[in-house]
Amino acid sequence: PKMAATRDDAEITRAIAEVGALRSAIATERQKNILKGVFDDINGSTAVNLLDYGLDSTWSVSGDTFTFTLPSDSSTCVFSVNNNKLERGTCGVSGLSDL
């Protein structure tokens, strides 16, 4: 039982880092595009490709929607790319709800 809680904490911490990496990559790409005179919005497929190492298997991506699923209890947290930002939607994962 104690090990399960530790594993969940590790998965949530990794998810927090991946959300931060996605947000940073989107902001950086947006700034690069502005300097080039390109003002198109960044979508989900572009955002995924900006990450050097991709997302781990706890994530699924569909269009502009990113869903994190906690393996231990299948609770989810949904994020979407909207107006060049990664925004949190519905979230049932304790620890990710304040992102």
Secondary structure by P-SEA (a helix, b strand, c coil): caaaaaaaaaaaaaaaaaaaaaaaaaaaaaaaaaaacccccccaaaaaaaccccccccccccccbbbbbccccccbbbbbbcccccccccccccccccc
